[in-house]
Amino acid sequence: MIPEVDEAIRALIRTEAVPDAAVEVVFDAPTKDWAARRNAPTVNVYLYDIREDLRRRQRGLVNSYAEDDSIAARTLPPRYFKLSYLVTAWTQRPEDEHRLLSSLLLGFLRHEALPPVTQTGELARLGLSAPMTIALPPPEDRAFADVWTALGGELKPSLDLLISVPVDTGRSFRAGPPVTEGMVATLGPQEQLVHPAGRIAIRRQRRRS
């Protein structure tokens, strides 16, 4: 799932923000060693956090139907996970980096979710929206300065890209055969409770005198 999201981001950057083939798009950790080896204009999209999007968790089961429209199985609904990416531009001049960041920001702002045309594999099979936000304020429990400290580098202008991705849990429960007869239940002194075609008829036993 994560590699498919990576490729969707790469395709979005190439088509909407930075079509220039001379600019590389990579997903490496932007550490000091990596920055020292860089020798070409680069857009770095670093995945730094993965956590479940609890606001999108659904309850209950989803029905899967057979060709005759009967219920074949019941599955758990997909779970959503938030993938947080640190997007940075790397060139020889700060002015060029700022131009790249501006193009990236405008490119991501054109979409509320990953465009379907960029989705492949399991992401495309689910056919569900993958909401996307760009440059929102970080949550209170995490600051971008902490990310740069963990990477061992200096603080650099960046965009925070967050994508909420649906993931199939793979948990399915096979359904029993369809009901073809009415329900019959014995109720003590009553003869029986018959449920044919949705109507209930109760026949009571007569008391003997």
C-alpha positions in Angstrom: 0.0 0.0 0.0 2.8 2.5 0.9 4.7 1.9 -2.4 1.5 2.6 -4.3 1.0 5.8 -2.5 4.6 6.8 -3.2 4.1 6.2 -6.9 0.8 8.2 -6.8 2.7 11.1 -5.2 5.5 10.9 -7.8 3.0 10.9 -10.6 1.1 13.9 -9.1 4.3 15.9 -8.7 5.4 15.1 -12.3 2.1 16.0 -13.9 0.9 18.9 -11.7 3.9 20.6 -10.0 7.3 19.8 -11.4 7.2 18.4 -15.0 10.9 19.3 -15.5 12.7 16.0 -15.9 15.9 17.5 -14.7 14.5 17.6 -11.1 14.6 14.3 -9.4 11.8 13.0 -7.1 13.1 10.8 -4.3 11.8 9.3 -1.0 15.1 9.2 0.9 15.7 10.4 4.5 17.1 13.9 4.1 20.0 13.4 6.5 23.3 15.3 6.4 25.1 12.5 4.6 22.3 12.4 2.0 22.4 16.2 1.5 26.2 16.0 1.0 25.9 13.4 -1.8 23.1 15.3 -3.6 24.3 16.7 -7.0 21.1 17.6 -8.9 17.9 19.6 -8.2 15.8 17.3 -6.1 12.3 17.1 -4.5 12.5 14.9 -1.5 9.3 13.3 -0.2 10.2 11.7 3.1 7.6 9.4 4.9 8.2 10.2 8.6 5.0 9.1 10.4 2.3 6.4 10.1 -0.8 6.2 12.3 -4.4 5.2 12.1 -7.0 7.9 11.2 -9.4 7.1 14.0 -12.0 9.6 12.8 -12.6 7.5 9.7 -13.0 4.1 11.4 -16.3 2.5 10.6 -18.3 -0.1 12.6 -20.3 -3.1 11.5 -19.8 -5.3 8.5 -20.0 -4.8 4.7 -22.0 -7.3 2.6 -20.5 -9.0 -0.4 -23.1 -10.3 -2.9 -23.0 -13.3 -5.2 -24.3 -13.4 -8.8 -27.8 -14.2 -7.7 -27.8 -11.1 -5.4 -27.6 -13.3 -2.3 -25.1 -12.4 0.5 -22.0 -14.4 0.0 -19.8 -13.0 2.8 -19.5 -10.2 5.2 -16.3 -8.2 5.6 -14.9 -5.7 7.9 -14.8 -2.2 6.4 -11.4 -0.8 5.3 -9.3 1.0 8.0 -7.8 4.4 7.1 -4.1 5.2 8.0 -2.5 8.7 7.8 0.8 8.8 6.0 2.7 12.0 6.8 5.4 13.1 4.3 8.0 15.9 4.7 8.3 17.5 1.3 11.5 19.6 0.7 13.3 21.1 -2.3 17.1 20.9 -2.7 19.0 23.1 -5.2 22.2 25.2 -5.1 20.2 28.5 -4.4 17.5 29.2 -1.8 15.6 31.2 -4.5 15.3 28.1 -6.7 14.2 26.0 -3.7 11.5 28.5 -3.0 10.2 28.3 -6.6 10.1 24.6 -6.4 8.2 24.7 -3.1 5.7 27.2 -4.5 5.0 24.9 -7.5 4.6 21.9 -5.2 2.2 23.8 -3.0 0.0 24.9 -5.9 0.1 21.4 -7.4 -1.1 19.7 -4.3 -3.7 22.4 -3.6 -5.5 21.5 -6.8 -6.7 18.2 -5.3 -8.7 17.2 -2.2 -7.6 13.6 -2.6 -5.2 11.5 -4.6 -6.5 11.6 -8.2 -7.9 8.2 -9.3 -5.6 8.3 -12.4 -2.6 8.1 -10.2 -3.8 5.2 -8.2 -2.6 1.6 -8.9 -2.8 -1.9 -7.5 -4.7 -2.4 -4.3 -5.4 1.3 -3.9 -7.2 1.4 -7.2 -9.0 -1.9 -6.6 -10.7 -0.6 -3.4 -12.0 2.4 -5.4 -12.2 4.6 -2.3 -11.1 8.2 -1.9 -7.7 8.9 -0.3 -8.1 12.4 1.2 -5.1 14.6 1.1 -4.0 17.8 2.9 -1.0 20.0 2.4 0.8 22.4 4.8 -1.6 22.2 7.7 -0.3 23.1 11.2 1.3 20.1 12.9 -0.5 18.4 15.7 0.4 19.5 19.3 2.2 16.2 20.0 4.6 16.6 17.0 6.7 19.5 15.7 8.7 19.6 12.4 11.8 20.8 14.3 11.7 17.4 16.1 11.7 15.6 12.8 14.8 17.5 11.6 16.5 16.9 15.0 15.9 13.1 14.6 17.3 13.3 11.1 20.4 15.1 12.3 20.1 17.9 9.9 19.4 21.7 10.0 15.8 23.0 9.9 14.7 23.6 6.3 11.6 25.1 4.7 9.2 22.2 4.0 5.6 21.2 3.3 3.7 18.7 5.4 1.8 16.3 3.1 -0.8 14.1 4.8 -2.7 11.4 3.0 -5.4 9.2 4.6 -5.3 5.9 2.9 -7.9 3.1 3.0 -6.5 -0.3 3.7 -8.3 -3.6 3.3 -8.1 -5.6 6.6 -8.5 -8.9 4.7 -11.0 -10.2 7.4 -14.0 -11.8 5.9 -16.8 -14.0 7.3 -18.6 -16.4 5.0 -22.4 -16.1 5.1 -24.7 -19.1 5.5 -27.2 -20.2 2.8 -30.2 -18.0 2.1 -33.4 -18.7 4.0 -36.0 -20.3 1.7 -38.7 -21.3 4.2 -40.7 -19.4 6.8 -39.8 -19.5 10.5 -41.6 -21.9 12.9 -41.3 -21.7 16.6 -43.1 -23.5 19.5 -44.4 -21.3 22.2 -45.5 -23.4 25.2 -49.3 -23.7 25.3 -49.6 -22.3 21.9 -49.5 -24.7 19.0 -46.9 -22.9 16.9 -45.9 -19.5 15.6 -45.8 -19.6 11.8 -44.0 -16.9 9.8 -44.7 -17.5 6.1 -43.8 -14.7 3.7 -43.5 -12.1 6.4 -46.9 -12.6 8.1 -47.4 -14.1 11.6 -50.2 -16.4 12.4 -50.7 -17.8 16.0 -52.9 -20.7 16.6 -53.7 -21.3 20.3 -54.7 -24.7 21.6 -58.2 -24.8 22.9 -58.7 -25.6 26.5 -60.4 -28.9 27.2 -63.5 -28.6 29.4 
